[in-house]
């Protein structure tokens, strides 16, 4: 009978600890943790590069939108061959 009480107490204690830990998991702010990292840390480096790539992509898309031909059915001129550019 003592064995059953010990098992029940252990399971109940484990459940309380799990509940306490689970309530804190969702409260972490990723941006605060990222700001606290050194500049050379891989997660911060990756996040910074992804942000810069997104900004560059937006600029490229804006430039392409400006260069669109007047009519959508009009084909683009073929690109110049490499030899013609170097000459």
PyMOL commands that set and color helices and strands:
alter all, ss='L'
color gray80, all
select helices_A, chain A and resi 2-25+30-36+42-66+82-86
alter helices_A, ss='H'
color red, helices_A
deselect
rebuild
show_as cartoon
